[in-house]
Amino acid sequence: MNQRPPAFRGIRHIAFKVANLEECEKFYIDVMGMELLYRANDNLVYLTCGNDNLSLARADGAPKDGGVFDHYGFIVESKATLDAWHDYFKSIDVPVLDQPHDHADGARSFHLKDPAGNVIQPIYHPAISAQQFG
């Protein structure tokens, strides 16, 4: 399969590893005005401004004077489109790190690396994938 699937709907997800999860969560909610989207567990929280997703994951050893970039996510419109992107990347020898997998909140994603080694997460997310962007 070398035909590219339907276009991504934009970058709507950034993920950071932080040593001080509770302090960062409070900052993004109280200072930045974000809202809690989903608390996966005691070590992982998702926040939103309404049309995006910020992931904060507790990481022992992360520097206290600066978070650690983990990955960024491109939204797709459906689970089928997500699976098509996975197949496409594999067919053109892009380094794919895992298989598409479902999340507890209804999302589905996988990870790959760009030529510089940055991790990208194509993701279907029911809370934002269907939103129309102008």
TORTORNU-551012 format. One record per atom (N, C-alpha, C, CB): atom name; x, y, z negated; residue in three letters. Coordinates in pm, whole numbers, plus 50000, padded with zeros to 5 digits. Each point is the difference from the previous one (the first is absolute). Glycine has a CB too. Example, Ala and Ser with C-alpha at 12.3 -4.5 7.8 and 13.67 -1.06 7.14 Angstrom:
<romars>
<N <51319 49431 49220> ala>
<CA <49911 50119 50000> ala>
<C <50090 50120 50000> ala>
<CB <49811 49883 49875> ala>
<N <50154 50222 50197> ser>
<CA <50082 50119 49994> ser>
<C <49923 50109 49927> ser>
<CB <50118 49937 50215> ser>
</romars>
This chain:
<romars>
<N <50086 49882 50000> met>
<CA <49914 50118 50000> met>
<C <50089 50123 50000> met>
<CB <49814 49878 49877> met>
<N <50191 50195 50233> asn>
<CA <50078 50121 50006> asn>
<C <49914 50124 50020> asn>
<CB <50187 49867 50090> asn>
<N <49683 50118 49909> gln>
<CA <49912 50115 50014> gln>
<C <49974 50061 49863> gln>
<CB <49892 49900 50205> gln>
<N <50135 50229 49784> arg>
<CA <49984 50068 49871> arg>
<C <49853 50008 49962> arg>
<CB <50210 50133 50042> arg>
<N <49755 49838 49831> pro>
<CA <49862 50009 49951> pro>
<C <49951 50145 49996> pro>
<CB <50038 49793 49865> pro>
<N <49834 50231 50097> pro>
<CA <49948 50137 49989> pro>
<C <50088 50085 49909> pro>
<CB <49768 49914 50040> pro>
<N <50236 50215 49986> ala>
<CA <50088 50092 49929> ala>
<C <49975 50000 49849> ala>
<CB <50006 50141 50205> ala>
<N <50102 49884 49720> phe>
<CA <49985 50020 49857> phe>
<C <49917 50124 49976> phe>
<CB <50221 49887 49954> phe>
<N <49713 50121 49931> arg>
<CA <49913 50113 49967> arg>
<C <50072 50105 49918> arg>
<CB <49807 49846 50007> arg>
<N <50322 50137 49968> gly>
<CA <50080 50099 49930> gly>
<C <50070 49943 49879> gly>
<CB <49844 50172 50079> gly>
<N <50247 49908 49867> ile>
<CA <50068 49963 49877> ile>
<C <49911 50047 49885> ile>
<CB <50233 50014 50106> ile>
<N <49718 49894 49818> arg>
<CA <49909 50033 49892> arg>
<C <50043 49940 49868> arg>
<CB <49818 50013 50166> arg>
<N <50305 49932 49830> his>
<CA <50042 49928 49880> his>
<C <50150 50019 49980> his>
<CB <49814 49830 50030> his>
<N <50224 50213 49850> ile>
<CA <50141 50010 49960> ile>
<C <50013 49924 49868> ile>
<CB <50033 50227 50116> ile>
<N <50078 49703 49866> ala>
<CA <50020 49923 49878> ala>
<C <50134 50035 49937> ala>
<CB <49859 49814 50093> ala>
<N <50138 50206 49775> phe>
<CA <50121 50029 49925> phe>
<C <50016 49901 49886> phe>
<CB <49981 50243 50060> phe>
<N <50143 49726 49907> lys>
<CA <50034 49925 49880> lys>
<C <50045 50103 49898> lys>
<CB <50067 49788 50129> lys>
<N <49876 50207 49751> val>
<CA <50030 50098 49896> val>
<C <50026 49930 49867> val>
<CB <49859 50172 50119> val>
<N <50226 49889 49799> ala>
<CA <50029 49944 49868> ala>
<C <49892 50040 49900> ala>
<CB <50246 50007 50051> ala>
<N <49691 50110 49971> asn>
<CA <49905 50057 49905> asn>
<C <49860 50007 50062> asn>
<CB <50185 50134 49895> asn>
<N <49756 49750 50125> leu>
<CA <49873 49989 50070> leu>
<C <49890 50086 49938> leu>
<CB <50065 49770 50065> leu>
<N <49915 50221 49804> glu>
<CA <49890 50074 49936> glu>
<C <50019 50151 50016> glu>
<CB <49973 49812 49835> glu>
<N <50149 50235 50149> glu>
<CA <50028 50143 50016> glu>
<C <49975 50046 50144> glu>
<CB <50171 49985 49815> glu>
<N <49870 49934 50281> cys>
<CA <49978 50035 50141> cys>
<C <49851 49997 50033> cys>
<CB <50226 49908 50059> cys>
<N <49703 49990 49894> glu>
<CA <49855 49992 50025> glu>
<C <49930 50124 49945> glu>
<CB <50011 49748 49991> glu>
<N <50022 50289 49887> lys>
<CA <49940 50118 49936> lys>
<C <50031 50126 50082> lys>
<CB <50020 49890 49772> lys>
<N <50102 50125 50275> phe>
<CA <50039 50116 50080> phe>
<C <49916 50009 50128> phe>
<CB <50233 49984 49908> phe>
<N <49758 49904 50166> tyr>
<CA <49927 50004 50127> tyr>
<C <49850 50023 49979> tyr>
<CB <50173 49848 50098> tyr>
<N <49773 50105 49791> ile>
<CA <49857 50022 49973> ile>
<C <49977 50139 49940> ile>
<CB <49970 49753 49964> ile>
<N <50099 50279 49928> asp>
<CA <49974 50126 49928> asp>
<C <50056 50123 50069> asp>
<CB <50001 49868 49793> asp>
<N <50116 50121 50266> val>
<CA <50065 50115 50062> val>
<C <49967 50012 50148> val>
<CB <50184 49980 49833> val>
<N <49824 49909 50239> met>
<CA <49981 50002 50145> met>
<C <49853 49984 50041> met>
<CB <50229 49907 50022> met>
<N <49684 50049 49885> gly>
<CA <49858 49989 50030> gly>
<C <49959 49873 50071> gly>
<CB <50000 50240 50010> gly>
<N <50085 49658 49991> met>
<CA <49963 49873 50063> met>
<C <49905 49924 49908> met>
<CB <50222 49991 50123> met>
<N <49714 49907 49931> glu>
<CA <49910 49914 49924> glu>
<C <50050 49857 50003> glu>
<CB <49807 50151 50052> glu>
<N <50157 49775 49843> leu>
<CA <50033 49858 49996> leu>
<C <49919 49928 50107> leu>
<CB <50054 50012 49752> leu>
<N <50012 49917 50336> leu>
<CA <49932 49920 50102> leu>
<C <49985 49856 49950> leu>
<CB <50094 50147 50183> leu>
<N <50015 49798 49762> tyr>
<CA <49998 49859 49958> tyr>
<C <50119 49972 49910> tyr>
<CB <49882 49933 50214> tyr>
<N <50094 50002 49673> arg>
<CA <50109 49957 49913> arg>
<C <50015 49850 50020> arg>
<CB <49958 50186 49829> arg>
<N <50146 49775 50240> ala>
<CA <50021 49858 50030> ala>
<C <50038 49922 49875> ala>
<CB <50071 50061 50231> ala>
<N <50014 49999 49685> asn>
<CA <50042 49939 49875> asn>
<C <50075 50107 49919> asn>
<CB <50015 49766 50106> asn>
<N <50047 50195 49784> asp>
<CA <50070 50097 49914> asp>
<C <50122 50062 50067> asp>
<CB <49920 49871 49805> asp>
<N <50125 50072 50304> asn>
<CA <50121 50046 50067> asn>
<C <49978 50058 50138> asn>
<CB <50118 49829 49872> asn>
<N <49756 50185 50170> leu>
<CA <49971 50046 50135> leu>
<C <49868 50076 50004> leu>
<CB <50129 49806 50095> leu>
<N <49877 50318 49954> val>
<CA <49880 50083 50008> val>
<C <49995 50066 50138> val>
<CB <50004 50040 49749> val>
<N <49874 49978 50302> tyr>
<CA <49978 50068 50127> tyr>
<C <49918 50126 49974> tyr>
<CB <50010 49780 50128> tyr>
<N <50036 50332 49923> leu>
<CA <49933 50129 49985> leu>
<C <49960 50052 50137> leu>
<CB <50130 50050 49789> leu>
<N <49776 50047 50213> thr>
<CA <49955 50054 50129> thr>
<C <49955 50145 49988> thr>
<CB <49932 49770 50067> thr>
<N <50076 50299 50045> cys>
<CA <49939 50133 50015> cys>
<C <49868 49986 50074> cys>
<CB <50228 50112 50003> cys>
<N <49737 49767 50035> gly>
<CA <49874 49973 50069> gly>
<C <50018 49935 50136> gly>
<CB <49906 50191 49879> gly>
<N <50205 49837 50188> asn>
<CA <50022 49941 50133> asn>
<C <50140 49944 50013> asn>
<CB <49835 50161 50096> asn>
<N <50225 49804 49790> asp>
<CA <50137 49951 50000> asp>
<C <50018 49903 49885> asp>
<CB <50083 50213 50106> asp>
<N <50042 49747 49871> asn>
<CA <50028 49904 49895> asn>
<C <50144 50017 49955> asn>
<CB <49829 49838 50094> asn>
<N <50191 50187 49777> leu>
<CA <50133 50009 49941> leu>
<C <50014 49883 49903> leu>
<CB <50008 50254 50024> leu>
<N <50093 49664 49998> ser>
<CA <50026 49885 49915> ser>
<C <50116 50033 49907> ser>
<CB <49914 49840 50178> ser>
<N <50065 50137 49692> leu>
<CA <50106 50016 49900> leu>
<C <50020 49865 49933> leu>
<CB <49945 50247 49962> leu>
<N <50175 49699 50049> ala>
<CA <50031 49869 49940> ala>
<C <50111 50016 49898> ala>
<CB <49929 49882 50211> ala>
<N <50048 50061 49670> arg>
<CA <50103 50004 49896> arg>
<C <50118 49915 50046> arg>
<CB <49826 50034 49817> arg>
<N <50293 50024 50172> ala>
<CA <50121 49928 50038> ala>
<C <50108 50027 49896> ala>
<CB <49940 50015 50246> ala>
<N <50092 49883 49678> asp>
<CA <50109 50013 49904> asp>
<C <50127 50034 50077> asp>
<CB <49892 49836 49838> asp>
<N <50182 50260 50112> gly>
<CA <50124 50040 50065> gly>
<C <49984 50110 50102> gly>
<CB <50076 49773 49963> gly>
<N <49799 50267 50068> ala>
<CA <49982 50113 50092> ala>
<C <50052 50125 49931> ala>
<CB <49796 49892 50111> ala>
<N <50270 50197 49964> pro>
<CA <50056 50120 49938> pro>
<C <49890 50088 49942> pro>
<CB <50192 49991 50159> pro>
<N <49832 50066 49723> lys>
<CA <49901 50086 49935> lys>
<C <49999 50140 50059> lys>
<CB <50028 49867 49792> lys>
<N <50076 50168 50283> asp>
<CA <50006 50134 50058> asp>
<C <49955 50001 50146> asp>
<CB <50186 50054 49844> asp>
<N <49759 49838 50203> gly>
<CA <49949 49994 50137> gly>
<C <49945 49863 50028> gly>
<CB <50164 50173 50073> gly>
<N <49717 49821 49985> gly>
<CA <49940 49872 50033> gly>
<C <50074 49932 50113> gly>
<CB <49780 50086 49925> gly>
<N <50190 49791 50097> val>
<CA <50062 49923 50107> val>
<C <49895 49971 50106> val>
<CB <50168 49898 49839> val>
<N <49858 50147 50284> phe>
<CA <49910 49972 50111> phe>
<C <49996 49850 50022> phe>
<CB <50048 50223 50107> phe>
<N <49833 49721 49905> asp>
<CA <49986 49857 50023> asp>
<C <49957 49973 50144> asp>
<CB <49941 49967 49759> asp>
<N <49947 50091 50284> his>
<CA <49953 49980 50136> his>
<C <49893 50103 50033> his>
<CB <50051 49754 49987> his>
<N <49912 50255 50140> tyr>
<CA <49886 50081 50039> tyr>
<C <49909 49917 50087> tyr>
<CB <50136 50212 49988> tyr>
<N <49735 49825 50010> gly>
<CA <49901 49916 50067> gly>
<C <49927 50071 50112> gly>
<CB <49975 49880 49789> gly>
<N <50005 50048 50320> phe>
<CA <49920 50047 50112> phe>
<C <49865 49930 49995> phe>
<CB <50206 50044 50141> phe>
<N <49687 50033 49861> ile>
<CA <49865 49946 49994> ile>
<C <49957 49945 50137> ile>
<CB <49944 50163 49815> ile>
<N <49988 49724 50183> val>
<CA <49936 49945 50119> val>
<C <49850 49992 49975> val>
<CB <50208 49867 50062> val>
<N <49715 50119 50046> glu>
<CA <49855 50009 49989> glu>
<C <49932 49871 49954> glu>
<CB <50012 50168 50178> glu>
<N <50056 49718 49835> ser>
<CA <49935 49873 49964> ser>
<C <50105 49894 49966> ser>
<CB <49804 50057 50148> ser>
<N <50149 49837 49788> lys>
<CA <50090 49888 49971> lys>
<C <50048 49934 50129> lys>
<CB <49881 49963 49781> lys>
<N <50032 50032 50319> ala>
<CA <50039 49940 50128> ala>
<C <50112 50082 50065> ala>
<CB <49766 49909 50029> ala>
<N <50223 50224 49962> thr>
<CA <50105 50086 50056> thr>
<C <50131 49979 49924> thr>
<CB <49827 50170 50071> thr>
<N <50164 49817 49798> leu>
<CA <50119 49975 49920> leu>
<C <50069 49872 50045> leu>
<CB <49895 50120 49805> leu>
<N <50028 49774 50212> asp>
<CA <50057 49872 50043> asp>
<C <50059 50011 50141> asp>
<CB <49835 49879 49856> asp>
<N <50103 50201 50230> ala>
<CA <50053 50019 50135> ala>
<C <50134 50072 49995> ala>
<CB <49766 50008 50091> ala>
<N <50247 50092 49820> trp>
<CA <50129 50069 49984> trp>
<C <50107 49902 49952> trp>
<CB <49880 50216 49950> trp>
<N <50086 49698 49956> his>
<CA <50096 49901 49951> his>
<C <50050 49914 50115> his>
<CB <49886 49998 49775> his>
<N <50021 49950 50305> asp>
<CA <50037 49916 50114> asp>
<C <50085 50077 50101> asp>
<CB <49790 49868 49967> asp>
<N <50174 50257 50057> tyr>
<CA <50075 50084 50095> tyr>
<C <50143 50021 49952> tyr>
<CB <49786 50115 50066> tyr>
<N <50231 49925 49808> phe>
<CA <50135 50023 49948> phe>
<C <50084 49873 50009> phe>
<CB <49911 50176 49845> phe>
<N <50031 49710 50119> lys>
<CA <50072 49873 50009> lys>
<C <50040 49971 50144> lys>
<CB <49875 49914 49800> lys>
<N <50036 50117 50296> ser>
<CA <50027 49967 50140> ser>
<C <50112 50084 50061> ser>
<CB <49763 49934 50020> ser>
<N <50264 50182 49921> ile>
<CA <50108 50084 50052> ile>
<C <50120 50004 49904> ile>
<CB <49828 50139 50122> ile>
<N <50179 49763 49790> asp>
<CA <50114 49978 49910> asp>
<C <50028 50114 49902> asp>
<CB <50093 49864 50180> asp>
<N <49801 50203 49774> val>
<CA <50013 50097 49891> val>
<C <50013 49918 49871> val>
<CB <49864 50183 50123> val>
<N <50225 49856 49785> pro>
<CA <50014 49924 49875> pro>
<C <49876 50010 49911> pro>
<CB <50247 50039 50012> pro>
<N <49670 49858 49992> val>
<CA <49879 49993 49918> val>
<C <50036 49925 49872> val>
<CB <49845 50003 50205> val>
<N <50119 50056 49680> leu>
<CA <50044 49948 49871> leu>
<C <49905 49899 49938> leu>
<CB <50114 50213 49968> leu>
<N <49758 49790 50070> asp>
<CA <49904 49908 49941> asp>
<C <49880 49984 50092> asp>
<CB <50075 50066 49769> asp>
<N <49837 49844 50193> gln>
<CA <49878 49975 50076> gln>
<C <49891 50096 49953> gln>
<CB <50063 49756 50031> gln>
<N <49837 50274 50054> pro>
<CA <49886 50078 49952> pro>
<C <49937 49929 49880> pro>
<CB <49959 50092 50235> pro>
<N <50009 49988 49663> his>
<CA <49941 49943 49880> his>
<C <49895 50095 49945> his>
<CB <50214 49876 49948> his>
<N <49684 50065 49987> asp>
<CA <49891 50077 49942> asp>
<C <50035 50045 49859> asp>
<CB <49835 49872 50140> asp>
<N <50117 50248 49825> his>
<CA <50021 50057 49867> his>
<C <49870 49989 49921> his>
<CB <50178 50160 50089> his>
<N <49831 49851 49780> ala>
<CA <49883 49987 49913> ala>
<C <49897 50109 50025> ala>
<CB <50146 49896 49830> ala>
<N <49895 50220 50223> asp>
<CA <49907 50111 50024> asp>
<C <49938 49997 50139> asp>
<CB <50134 50135 49841> asp>
<N <49887 49756 50234> gly>
<CA <49941 49987 50133> gly>
<C <50092 50042 50113> gly>
<CB <49783 50037 49893> gly>
<N <50333 50015 50073> ala>
<CA <50097 50040 50103> ala>
<C <50070 49876 50056> ala>
<CB <50035 50225 49886> ala>
<N <50032 49793 50227> arg>
<CA <50080 49894 50061> arg>
<C <50121 50067 50062> arg>
<CB <49796 49851 50047> arg>
<N <50324 50091 49934> ser>
<CA <50120 50064 50050> ser>
<C <50113 49899 50022> ser>
<CB <49933 50209 49882> ser>
<N <50175 49842 50177> phe>
<CA <50127 49929 50009> phe>
<C <50109 50107 50007> phe>
<CB <49896 49796 50119> phe>
<N <50230 50162 49881> his>
<CA <50112 50094 49999> his>
<C <50100 49968 50112> his>
<CB <49970 50029 49751> his>
<N <50095 50074 50298> leu>
<CA <50104 49986 50101> leu>
<C <50106 50106 49975> leu>
<CB <49835 49906 50168> leu>
<N <50277 50085 49904> lys>
<CA <50106 50101 49988> lys>
<C <50019 50073 50132> lys>
<CB <50113 49861 49824> lys>
<N <49912 50271 50165> asp>
<CA <50037 50076 50118> asp>
<C <50150 49983 50024> asp>
<CB <49812 50169 49959> asp>
<N <50243 49884 50151> pro>
<CA <50141 49979 50028> pro>
<C <50096 50055 49894> pro>
<CB <49937 50007 50237> pro>
<N <50018 50089 49681> ala>
<CA <50084 50054 49894> ala>
<C <49987 49920 49871> ala>
<CB <49977 50226 50103> ala>
<N <49935 49675 49893> gly>
<CA <49981 49919 49881> gly>
<C <49888 50046 49909> gly>
<CB <50238 49950 50015> gly>
<N <49688 50156 50023> asn>
<CA <49886 50046 49921> asn>
<C <49887 49898 50010> asn>
<CB <50066 50241 50037> asn>
<N <49866 49738 49851> val>
<CA <49889 49904 49998> val>
<C <49869 50073 50034> val>
<CB <50121 49857 49827> val>
<N <49806 50085 50268> ile>
<CA <49870 50052 50045> ile>
<C <49894 49896 49966> ile>
<CB <50108 50136 50189> ile>
<N <49778 49911 49765> gln>
<CA <49889 49911 49967> gln>
<C <49879 50035 50085> gln>
<CB <50086 49973 49763> gln>
<N <49891 49957 50349> pro>
<CA <49871 50016 50067> pro>
<C <49893 49946 49905> pro>
<CB <50104 49979 50234> pro>
<N <49786 50095 49752> ile>
<CA <49899 49961 49901> ile>
<C <49860 50035 50046> ile>
<CB <50169 50031 49820> ile>
<N <49741 49875 50160> tyr>
<CA <49856 50026 50009> tyr>
<C <49956 50025 49858> tyr>
<CB <49964 49855 50211> tyr>
<N <49967 50255 49766> his>
<CA <49949 50029 49866> his>
<C <49855 50045 50012> his>
<CB <50233 50063 49915> his>
<N <49673 49862 50025> pro>
<CA <49858 50031 50018> pro>
<C <49960 50140 49956> pro>
<CB <49958 49762 49969> pro>
<N <50114 50297 49937> ala>
<CA <49964 50134 49951> ala>
<C <50037 50111 50098> ala>
<CB <50030 49915 49770> ala>
<N <50066 50060 50319> ile>
<CA <50042 50109 50090> ile>
<C <50012 49960 50147> ile>
<CB <50118 50093 49808> ile>
<N <49883 49780 50226> ser>
<CA <50019 49962 50139> ser>
<C <49890 50047 50093> ser>
<CB <50122 49806 49916> ser>
<N <49755 50203 50033> ala>
<CA <49887 50039 50086> ala>
<C <49984 50152 50012> ala>
<CB <49888 49787 49934> ala>
<N <50188 50290 49986> gln>
<CA <49986 50145 50006> gln>
<C <50042 50053 50137> gln>
<CB <50040 50013 49752> gln>
<N <49891 50086 50293> gln>
<CA <50032 50063 50128> gln>
<C <50093 50118 49975> gln>
<CB <49778 49929 50098> gln>
<N <50327 50078 49977> phe>
<CA <50098 50107 49986> phe>
<C <50002 50081 50129> phe>
<CB <50140 49862 49838> phe>
<N <49861 50269 50145> gly>
<CA <49996 50088 50117> gly>
<C <50131 50036 50056> gly>
<CB <49799 50084 49912> gly>
</romars>
